[in-house]
Amino acid sequence: MNEELKKALENEFVRKAPKGFSDKVMDKIFEIRQAIIVKPLISKWGWFAIIVACMAFIAFLFKLPVTEKEPVNNPLMPVLETITQQAEKISFQMPDFLLNANIMLLVFGVSIAILLLVGFDRLLFNKKR
């Protein structure tokens, strides 16, 4: 009786999927996977332009002459003065190899290196397609 009961329970509770069910499900999964294409909000060239603009802004700041101006009546001036006083207490010593180097030449060299790396990456990426 146990064997008959086992067979009856197996037939009752185990239901097999229709023929081709797995193939249909897998086809749907592959369709969904191929349909999802994530496009970045900012392209590689956009990031490159942002980096170049930031480096140009930094270079522009280095070229500005330092002049004394009249004090401005601003309610935040005492806070800014305390912040600058605290910042003056921080000592930052540059490495010896940068002491005699021209900072603008260094920034220019780094920007050229980044430009070359991005250019080669873009060139090789286009050849893979």
DSSP file (Angstrom, degrees, kcal/mol; ACC not computed):
  #  RESIDUE AA STRUCTURE BP1 BP2  ACC     N-H-->O    O-->H-N    N-H-->O    O-->H-N    TCO  KAPPA ALPHA  PHI   PSI    X-CA   Y-CA   Z-CA
    1    1 A M     >        0   0    0      0, 0.0     4,-2.5     0, 0.0     5,-0.2   0.000 360.0 360.0 360.0 -34.5    0.0    0.0    0.0
    2    2 A N  H  >  +     0   0    0      1,-0.2     4,-2.5     2,-0.2     5,-0.2   0.902 360.0  49.4 -61.1 -41.4    2.9    2.3    0.7
    3    3 A E  H  > S+     0   0    0      2,-0.2     4,-2.3     1,-0.2    -1,-0.2   0.900 111.6  48.2 -67.3 -39.7    4.2    2.0   -2.8
    4    4 A E  H  > S+     0   0    0      2,-0.2     4,-2.2     1,-0.2    -1,-0.2   0.896 112.3  49.7 -66.0 -39.3    0.8    2.7   -4.3
    5    5 A L  H  X S+     0   0    0     -4,-2.5     4,-2.5     2,-0.2    -2,-0.2   0.904 110.0  50.7 -66.0 -41.7    0.4    5.7   -2.1
    6    6 A K  H  X S+     0   0    0     -4,-2.5     4,-2.5     2,-0.2    -2,-0.2   0.921 111.4  47.7 -61.5 -45.3    3.8    7.0   -3.0
    7    7 A K  H  X S+     0   0    0     -4,-2.3     4,-2.3     1,-0.2    -1,-0.2   0.895 112.2  49.5 -64.6 -39.4    3.0    6.7   -6.7
    8    8 A A  H  X S+     0   0    0     -4,-2.2     4,-1.8     2,-0.2    -2,-0.2   0.916 112.6  47.1 -65.8 -42.2   -0.3    8.4   -6.3
    9    9 A L  H  X S+     0   0    0     -4,-2.5     4,-2.6     2,-0.2     5,-0.4   0.887 111.5  51.5 -66.7 -39.1    1.2   11.3   -4.4
   10   10 A E  H  X S+     0   0    0     -4,-2.5     4,-1.7     1,-0.2    -2,-0.2   0.920 112.7  44.9 -63.6 -43.7    4.0   11.7   -6.9
   11   11 A N  H  < S+     0   0    0     -4,-2.3    -1,-0.2    -5,-0.2    -2,-0.2   0.830 116.5  47.2 -69.3 -31.0    1.6   11.8   -9.8
   12   12 A E  H  < S+     0   0    0     -4,-1.8    -2,-0.2    -5,-0.2    -1,-0.2   0.915 121.2  30.7 -78.8 -43.6   -0.7   14.2   -7.9
   13   13 A F  H  < S+     0   0    0     -4,-2.6     2,-0.8    -5,-0.1    -3,-0.2   0.688 105.5  74.5 -94.2 -20.2    1.8   16.8   -6.6
   14   14 A V     <  +     0   0    0     -4,-1.7     2,-0.5    -5,-0.4    -1,-0.1  -0.842  60.2 179.3 -99.2 113.7    4.4   16.7   -9.3
   15   15 A R        -     0   0    0     -2,-0.8     2,-0.3     0, 0.0    -3,-0.1  -0.942  18.9-138.6-114.8 134.9    3.3   18.5  -12.4
   16   16 A K        -     0   0    0     -2,-0.5     3,-0.1     1,-0.1    -2,-0.0  -0.626  21.8-110.8 -92.1 148.8    5.5   18.7  -15.4
   17   17 A A        -     0   0    0     -2,-0.3     3,-0.1     1,-0.1    -1,-0.1  -0.389  43.1 -92.6 -72.5 153.7    5.8   21.9  -17.5
   18   18 A P    >   -     0   0    0      0, 0.0     3,-1.8     0, 0.0     4,-0.3  -0.209  56.8 -78.7 -62.6 160.9    4.4   21.8  -21.0
   19   19 A K  T 3  S+     0   0    0      1,-0.3    -3,-0.0     2,-0.1     0, 0.0  -0.394 117.8  14.7 -64.4 132.4    6.7   20.9  -23.8
   20   20 A G  T 3> S+     0   0    0     -2,-0.1     4,-2.0    -3,-0.1    -1,-0.3   0.532  86.0 126.0  82.3   7.4    9.0   23.8  -24.8
   21   21 A F  H <> S+     0   0    0     -3,-1.8     4,-2.3     2,-0.2     5,-0.2   0.936  72.3  48.5 -63.6 -47.5    8.3   25.8  -21.7
   22   22 A S  H  > S+     0   0    0     -4,-0.3     4,-2.6     1,-0.2     5,-0.2   0.897 110.9  51.2 -61.3 -41.6   11.9   26.2  -20.7
   23   23 A D  H  > S+     0   0    0      1,-0.2     4,-2.3     2,-0.2    -1,-0.2   0.909 110.1  49.1 -63.7 -41.4   12.9   27.3  -24.2
   24   24 A K  H  X S+     0   0    0     -4,-2.0     4,-2.0     2,-0.2    -2,-0.2   0.910 112.2  48.2 -64.4 -41.7   10.1   30.0  -24.3
   25   25 A V  H  X S+     0   0    0     -4,-2.3     4,-2.1     2,-0.2    -2,-0.2   0.924 112.3  48.3 -64.9 -44.2   11.2   31.3  -20.8
   26   26 A M  H  X S+     0   0    0     -4,-2.6     4,-2.4     1,-0.2    -1,-0.2   0.878 109.3  53.4 -65.6 -37.2   14.8   31.5  -21.8
   27   27 A D  H  X S+     0   0    0     -4,-2.3     4,-2.1     2,-0.2    -1,-0.2   0.908 109.1  49.4 -62.2 -41.6   14.0   33.2  -25.1
   28   28 A K  H  X S+     0   0    0     -4,-2.0     4,-2.3     2,-0.2    -2,-0.2   0.895 109.7  51.7 -63.9 -40.1   12.0   35.9  -23.1
   29   29 A I  H  X S+     0   0    0     -4,-2.1     4,-2.6     1,-0.2    -2,-0.2   0.927 110.3  48.1 -63.2 -44.6   14.9   36.4  -20.8
   30   30 A F  H  X S+     0   0    0     -4,-2.4     4,-2.1     1,-0.2    -1,-0.2   0.872 110.3  52.3 -65.3 -36.0   17.3   36.9  -23.7
   31   31 A E  H  X S+     0   0    0     -4,-2.1     4,-1.7     2,-0.2    -1,-0.2   0.921 112.2  45.3 -63.8 -43.4   14.9   39.4  -25.3
   32   32 A I  H  X S+     0   0    0     -4,-2.3     4,-1.4     2,-0.2    -2,-0.2   0.911 112.3  51.3 -66.0 -42.2   14.7   41.4  -22.1
   33   33 A R  H  < S+     0   0    0     -4,-2.6    -1,-0.2     1,-0.2    -2,-0.2   0.880 113.1  45.0 -64.2 -38.1   18.5   41.3  -21.6
   34   34 A Q  H  < S+     0   0    0     -4,-2.1    -1,-0.2     1,-0.2    -2,-0.2   0.798 108.8  57.4 -75.2 -28.2   19.1   42.6  -25.1
   35   35 A A  H  < S+     0   0    0     -4,-1.7     2,-0.8    -5,-0.2    -1,-0.2   0.781  87.9  84.8 -74.5 -26.4   16.4   45.2  -24.8
   36   36 A I     <  +     0   0    0     -4,-1.4     2,-0.5    -3,-0.1    -1,-0.1  -0.686  53.5 166.8 -83.0 110.6   18.0   46.9  -21.7
   37   37 A I        -     0   0    0     -2,-0.8     2,-0.6     2,-0.0    -3,-0.0  -0.979  21.8-153.8-125.0 116.5   20.7   49.3  -23.0
   38   38 A V        -     0   0    0     -2,-0.5    -2,-0.0     0, 0.0     0, 0.0  -0.805   9.2-167.4 -94.4 121.6   22.0   51.7  -20.4
   39   39 A K        -     0   0    0     -2,-0.6     4,-0.0     4,-0.0    -2,-0.0  -0.930  24.5-117.8-108.8 128.3   23.3   54.9  -21.8
   40   40 A P        -     0   0    0      0, 0.0     3,-0.1     0, 0.0     4,-0.0  -0.270  12.6-131.0 -65.9 151.5   25.4   57.2  -19.5
   41   41 A L  S    S+     0   0    0      1,-0.2     2,-0.5     2,-0.0    -2,-0.0   0.896  98.9  36.1 -68.3 -41.1   24.1   60.6  -18.8
   42   42 A I  S    S-     0   0    0      4,-0.0    -1,-0.2     3,-0.0     5,-0.0  -0.967  87.8-138.2-116.1 125.2   27.4   62.3  -19.6
   43   43 A S     >  -     0   0    0     -2,-0.5     4,-2.1    -3,-0.1     5,-0.2  -0.137  29.1-100.4 -74.5 174.2   29.5   60.7  -22.4
   44   44 A K  H  > S+     0   0    0      1,-0.2     4,-2.3     2,-0.2     5,-0.1   0.898 125.9  51.1 -61.5 -40.4   33.2   60.2  -22.4
   45   45 A W  H  > S+     0   0    0      1,-0.2     4,-2.4     2,-0.2    -1,-0.2   0.838 106.8  54.9 -67.7 -31.6   33.7   63.3  -24.4
   46   46 A G  H  > S+     0   0    0      2,-0.2     4,-2.1     1,-0.2    -2,-0.2   0.927 109.6  45.6 -65.1 -44.6   31.6   65.2  -22.0
   47   47 A W  H  X S+     0   0    0     -4,-2.1     4,-2.5     2,-0.2    -2,-0.2   0.890 111.6  53.3 -64.2 -38.4   33.8   64.2  -19.1
   48   48 A F  H  X S+     0   0    0     -4,-2.3     4,-2.5     1,-0.2    -2,-0.2   0.920 109.1  48.4 -62.1 -43.0   36.8   65.0  -21.1
   49   49 A A  H  X S+     0   0    0     -4,-2.4     4,-2.4     2,-0.2    -1,-0.2   0.885 110.7  51.4 -64.8 -38.5   35.5   68.5  -21.8
   50   50 A I  H  X S+     0   0    0     -4,-2.1     4,-2.3     2,-0.2    -2,-0.2   0.923 111.3  47.1 -64.0 -43.9   34.7   69.0  -18.1
   51   51 A I  H  X S+     0   0    0     -4,-2.5     4,-2.4     2,-0.2    -2,-0.2   0.918 113.0  48.5 -64.6 -43.7   38.3   67.9  -17.1
   52   52 A V  H  X S+     0   0    0     -4,-2.5     4,-2.4     1,-0.2    -1,-0.2   0.905 111.2  50.6 -63.7 -40.7   39.8   70.2  -19.8
   53   53 A A  H  X S+     0   0    0     -4,-2.4     4,-2.2     2,-0.2    -2,-0.2   0.905 110.7  49.0 -64.4 -41.0   37.6   73.1  -18.6
   54   54 A C  H  X S+     0   0    0     -4,-2.3     4,-2.3     2,-0.2    -2,-0.2   0.912 112.1  48.2 -64.0 -42.0   38.7   72.6  -15.0
   55   55 A M  H  X S+     0   0    0     -4,-2.4     4,-2.4     1,-0.2    -2,-0.2   0.888 111.2  50.5 -67.1 -37.5   42.3   72.4  -15.9
   56   56 A A  H  X S+     0   0    0     -4,-2.4     4,-2.3     2,-0.2    -1,-0.2   0.886 109.9  51.0 -65.8 -37.9   42.0   75.6  -18.0
   57   57 A F  H  X S+     0   0    0     -4,-2.2     4,-2.2     2,-0.2    -2,-0.2   0.909 110.6  48.2 -65.1 -41.8   40.3   77.3  -15.0
   58   58 A I  H  X S+     0   0    0     -4,-2.3     4,-1.8     2,-0.2    -2,-0.2   0.915 111.8  49.6 -64.6 -42.3   43.1   76.3  -12.7
   59   59 A A  H  X S+     0   0    0     -4,-2.4     4,-1.3     1,-0.2    -2,-0.2   0.893 109.8  52.0 -62.8 -39.1   45.7   77.6  -15.2
   60   60 A F  H  X S+     0   0    0     -4,-2.3     4,-0.8     1,-0.2    -1,-0.2   0.893 107.3  52.5 -63.4 -40.0   43.8   80.8  -15.5
   61   61 A L  H >< S+     0   0    0     -4,-2.2     3,-0.5     1,-0.2    -1,-0.2   0.871 106.8  52.6 -64.9 -35.8   43.8   81.2  -11.7
   62   62 A F  H 3< S+     0   0    0     -4,-1.8    -1,-0.2     1,-0.2    -2,-0.2   0.809 108.4  51.6 -68.8 -27.8   47.6   80.7  -11.7
   63   63 A K  H 3< S+     0   0    0     -4,-1.3    -1,-0.2    -3,-0.2    -2,-0.2   0.625  84.9 105.6 -84.8 -13.2   48.0   83.5  -14.2
   64   64 A L  S << S-     0   0    0     -4,-0.8     2,-0.2    -3,-0.5    -3,-0.0  -0.448  74.8-119.8 -68.2 136.5   45.9   86.1  -12.3
   65   65 A P        -     0   0    0      0, 0.0     2,-0.6     0, 0.0    -1,-0.1  -0.512  21.9-122.2 -75.4 146.8   48.0   88.8  -10.7
   66   66 A V        +     0   0    0     -2,-0.2     2,-0.3     2,-0.0     0, 0.0  -0.802  42.1 166.9 -91.1 119.9   47.7   89.1   -7.0
   67   67 A T        -     0   0    0     -2,-0.6     2,-0.4     0, 0.0     0, 0.0  -0.940  36.1-116.6-132.7 154.4   46.6   92.6   -5.9
   68   68 A E        -     0   0    0     -2,-0.3     2,-0.3     0, 0.0    -2,-0.0  -0.754  34.7-171.6 -89.1 135.4   45.3   94.2   -2.8
   69   69 A K        -     0   0    0     -2,-0.4     3,-0.1     1,-0.1     0, 0.0  -0.778  32.6 -84.4-121.2 167.3   41.7   95.5   -2.9
   70   70 A E        -     0   0    0     -2,-0.3    -1,-0.1     1,-0.1     2,-0.1  -0.406  57.0 -95.5 -67.5 146.9   39.6   97.6   -0.6
   71   71 A P        -     0   0    0      0, 0.0     2,-0.4     0, 0.0    -1,-0.1  -0.370  37.6-133.8 -66.3 144.1   37.8   95.6    2.1
   72   72 A V        -     0   0    0     -3,-0.1     2,-1.4    -2,-0.1     5,-0.1  -0.807  12.5-124.2-100.4 136.9   34.3   94.6    1.3
   73   73 A N        +     0   0    0     -2,-0.4     3,-0.0     3,-0.0    -1,-0.0  -0.671  53.6 149.0 -81.3  96.2   31.5   95.1    3.8
   74   74 A N    >   -     0   0    0     -2,-1.4     3,-1.6     1,-0.1    -2,-0.0  -0.994  51.2-138.0-131.2 133.8   30.2   91.5    4.0
   75   75 A P  T 3  S+     0   0    0      0, 0.0     4,-0.3     0, 0.0    -1,-0.1   0.724 105.4  56.6 -65.8 -18.1   28.6   89.9    7.0
   76   76 A L  T 3> S+     0   0    0      1,-0.2     4,-2.5     2,-0.1     5,-0.2   0.491  78.7  95.5 -89.4  -2.4   30.6   86.7    6.3
   77   77 A M  H <> S+     0   0    0     -3,-1.6     4,-2.7     1,-0.2     5,-0.2   0.890  80.9  51.9 -59.3 -42.8   34.0   88.5    6.4
   78   78 A P  H  > S+     0   0    0      0, 0.0     4,-2.1     0, 0.0    -1,-0.2   0.909 112.1  47.4 -60.7 -37.9   34.8   87.6   10.0
   79   79 A V  H  > S+     0   0    0     -4,-0.3     4,-2.1     2,-0.2    -2,-0.2   0.927 113.2  47.8 -66.6 -43.6   34.0   84.0    9.3
   80   80 A L  H  X S+     0   0    0     -4,-2.5     4,-2.6     1,-0.2    -1,-0.2   0.874 109.9  53.3 -65.1 -36.7   36.2   84.0    6.2
   81   81 A E  H  X S+     0   0    0     -4,-2.7     4,-2.3    -5,-0.2    -1,-0.2   0.910 109.3  47.8 -65.5 -41.5   39.0   85.8    8.1
   82   82 A T  H  X S+     0   0    0     -4,-2.1     4,-2.2     2,-0.2    -1,-0.2   0.889 111.9  50.7 -66.4 -36.6   39.0   83.1   10.8
   83   83 A I  H  X S+     0   0    0     -4,-2.1     4,-2.3     2,-0.2    -2,-0.2   0.927 111.8  46.7 -65.3 -43.3   39.0   80.4    8.1
   84   84 A T  H  X S+     0   0    0     -4,-2.6     4,-1.9     2,-0.2    -2,-0.2   0.870 110.7  52.9 -67.8 -34.9   42.0   82.0    6.3
   85   85 A Q  H  X S+     0   0    0     -4,-2.3     4,-0.9     2,-0.2    -1,-0.2   0.908 111.6  45.8 -64.9 -40.5   43.9   82.4    9.6
   86   86 A Q  H  X S+     0   0    0     -4,-2.2     4,-0.6     1,-0.2     3,-0.4   0.874 111.4  52.5 -68.5 -36.2   43.4   78.8   10.4
   87   87 A A  H >< S+     0   0    0     -4,-2.3     3,-0.7     1,-0.2    -2,-0.2   0.839 103.2  58.1 -69.1 -31.5   44.4   77.8    6.8
   88   88 A E  H 3< S+     0   0    0     -4,-1.9    -1,-0.2     1,-0.2    -2,-0.2   0.778  98.1  61.0 -68.5 -25.0   47.6   79.9    7.1
   89   89 A K  H 3< S+     0   0    0     -4,-0.9     2,-0.4    -3,-0.4    -1,-0.2   0.750  85.5  90.8 -72.6 -22.8   48.6   77.8   10.1
   90   90 A I    <<  -     0   0    0     -3,-0.7     2,-0.5    -4,-0.6    -3,-0.0  -0.604  69.3-152.2 -76.3 126.9   48.7   74.7    8.0
   91   91 A S        -     0   0    0     -2,-0.4     2,-0.5     2,-0.0    -2,-0.1  -0.876  13.1-175.2-104.5 130.8   52.1   74.1    6.5
   92   92 A F        -     0   0    0     -2,-0.5     2,-0.6     2,-0.0    -2,-0.0  -0.977   5.0-165.6-125.6 117.7   52.4   72.3    3.2
   93   93 A Q        -     0   0    0     -2,-0.5     3,-0.1     0, 0.0    -2,-0.0  -0.905  15.1-137.8-107.8 124.9   55.8   71.5    1.9
   94   94 A M        -     0   0    0     -2,-0.6     5,-0.1     1,-0.1    -2,-0.0  -0.423  32.5 -93.5 -75.5 152.5   56.1   70.5   -1.7
   95   95 A P    >>  -     0   0    0      0, 0.0     3,-1.4     0, 0.0     4,-0.8  -0.265  37.0-111.2 -61.7 155.4   58.4   67.6   -2.7
   96   96 A D  H >> S+     0   0    0      1,-0.3     4,-0.7     2,-0.2     3,-0.7   0.844 115.0  58.8 -60.2 -36.5   61.9   68.6   -3.7
   97   97 A F  H 34 S+     0   0    0      1,-0.2    -1,-0.3     2,-0.2     4,-0.1   0.693 108.9  46.3 -71.3 -14.6   61.4   67.6   -7.3
   98   98 A L  H <4 S+     0   0    0     -3,-1.4    -1,-0.2     2,-0.1    -2,-0.2   0.580  92.9  78.9 -98.1 -11.8   58.5   70.1   -7.6
   99   99 A L  H << S+     0   0    0     -4,-0.8    -2,-0.2    -3,-0.7    -1,-0.1   0.902 104.2  32.1 -64.6 -40.8   60.2   73.0   -5.9
  100  100 A N  S  < S+     0   0    0     -4,-0.7    -1,-0.2     2,-0.1     2,-0.2   0.505 101.4 101.0 -94.0  -5.2   62.2   74.0   -9.0
  101  101 A A  S    S-     0   0    0     -3,-0.2     2,-0.6    -4,-0.1     3,-0.1  -0.483  79.0-113.5 -83.8 151.2   59.6   72.9  -11.6
  102  102 A N     >  -     0   0    0     -2,-0.2     4,-2.0     1,-0.2     5,-0.1  -0.740  20.2-150.0 -82.1 121.5   57.3   75.2  -13.4
  103  103 A I  H  > S+     0   0    0     -2,-0.6     4,-2.7     1,-0.2     5,-0.2   0.878  96.0  53.6 -63.0 -38.9   53.8   74.4  -12.2
  104  104 A M  H  > S+     0   0    0      1,-0.2     4,-2.6     2,-0.2    -1,-0.2   0.890 107.8  50.8 -64.7 -37.5   52.2   75.5  -15.5
  105  105 A L  H  > S+     0   0    0      2,-0.2     4,-2.5     1,-0.2    -1,-0.2   0.889 110.7  49.9 -64.6 -38.8   54.6   73.2  -17.4
  106  106 A L  H  X S+     0   0    0     -4,-2.0     4,-2.4     2,-0.2    -2,-0.2   0.928 111.8  46.7 -65.0 -46.1   53.6   70.4  -15.0
  107  107 A V  H  X S+     0   0    0     -4,-2.7     4,-2.4     1,-0.2    -2,-0.2   0.906 113.2  50.0 -63.1 -41.4   49.8   71.1  -15.6
  108  108 A F  H  X S+     0   0    0     -4,-2.6     4,-2.3    -5,-0.2    -2,-0.2   0.919 111.0  48.9 -63.4 -43.9   50.4   71.2  -19.3
  109  109 A G  H  X S+     0   0    0     -4,-2.5     4,-2.2     2,-0.2    -2,-0.2   0.908 111.9  48.2 -63.2 -42.9   52.3   68.0  -19.4
  110  110 A V  H  X S+     0   0    0     -4,-2.4     4,-2.4     2,-0.2    -1,-0.2   0.907 111.5  50.4 -65.0 -41.0   49.6   66.2  -17.3
  111  111 A S  H  X S+     0   0    0     -4,-2.4     4,-2.4     1,-0.2    -2,-0.2   0.890 110.6  49.2 -66.5 -37.9   46.9   67.5  -19.6
  112  112 A I  H  X S+     0   0    0     -4,-2.3     4,-2.6     2,-0.2    -1,-0.2   0.901 110.7  51.2 -65.2 -40.3   48.7   66.4  -22.7
  113  113 A A  H  X S+     0   0    0     -4,-2.2     4,-2.5     2,-0.2    -2,-0.2   0.919 111.7  46.5 -63.7 -42.8   49.2   62.9  -21.2
  114  114 A I  H  X S+     0   0    0     -4,-2.4     4,-2.7     2,-0.2     5,-0.3   0.915 111.5  52.2 -64.7 -42.1   45.5   62.7  -20.4
  115  115 A L  H  X S+     0   0    0     -4,-2.4     4,-2.5     1,-0.2    -2,-0.2   0.919 111.3  46.7 -59.4 -44.7   44.6   63.8  -23.9
  116  116 A L  H  X S+     0   0    0     -4,-2.6     4,-2.8     2,-0.2     5,-0.2   0.916 112.5  49.5 -64.8 -43.0   46.8   61.2  -25.4
  117  117 A L  H  X S+     0   0    0     -4,-2.5     4,-2.3     2,-0.2    -2,-0.2   0.926 113.8  44.9 -62.9 -44.5   45.5   58.4  -23.2
  118  118 A V  H  X S+     0   0    0     -4,-2.7     4,-2.5     2,-0.2    -1,-0.2   0.901 113.7  51.4 -66.4 -39.6   41.9   59.4  -23.9
  119  119 A G  H  X S+     0   0    0     -4,-2.5     4,-2.5    -5,-0.3    -2,-0.2   0.929 112.0  45.0 -63.2 -46.0   42.7   59.7  -27.6
  120  120 A F  H  X S+     0   0    0     -4,-2.8     4,-2.8     2,-0.2     5,-0.2   0.896 113.0  51.5 -65.5 -39.2   44.3   56.2  -27.8
  121  121 A D  H  X S+     0   0    0     -4,-2.3     4,-2.4    -5,-0.2    -2,-0.2   0.927 112.2  46.2 -62.0 -43.9   41.5   54.7  -25.8
  122  122 A R  H  X S+     0   0    0     -4,-2.5     4,-2.0     2,-0.2    -2,-0.2   0.905 112.9  50.4 -64.9 -41.5   38.9   56.2  -28.2
  123  123 A L  H  X S+     0   0    0     -4,-2.5     4,-1.3     1,-0.2    -2,-0.2   0.931 114.4  42.9 -63.1 -46.6   40.9   55.1  -31.2
  124  124 A L  H  X S+     0   0    0     -4,-2.8     4,-1.3     1,-0.2    -1,-0.2   0.851 111.2  55.7 -69.5 -34.2   41.3   51.5  -30.0
  125  125 A F  H  X S+     0   0    0     -4,-2.4     4,-0.8    -5,-0.2    -1,-0.2   0.893 107.2  49.7 -65.8 -38.6   37.6   51.4  -28.8
  126  126 A N  H  < S+     0   0    0     -4,-2.0     3,-0.3     1,-0.2    -1,-0.2   0.825 107.4  54.5 -69.0 -30.8   36.5   52.3  -32.4
  127  127 A K  H  < S+     0   0    0     -4,-1.3    -1,-0.2     1,-0.2    -2,-0.2   0.790  99.6  61.6 -73.8 -25.9   38.7   49.6  -33.9
  128  128 A K  H  <        0   0    0     -4,-1.3    -1,-0.2     1,-0.3    -2,-0.2   0.820 360.0 360.0 -68.5 -29.6   37.0   46.9  -31.7
  129  129 A R     <        0   0    0     -4,-0.8    -1,-0.3    -3,-0.3    -2,-0.2   0.488 360.0 360.0 -73.8 360.0   33.7   47.6  -33.3
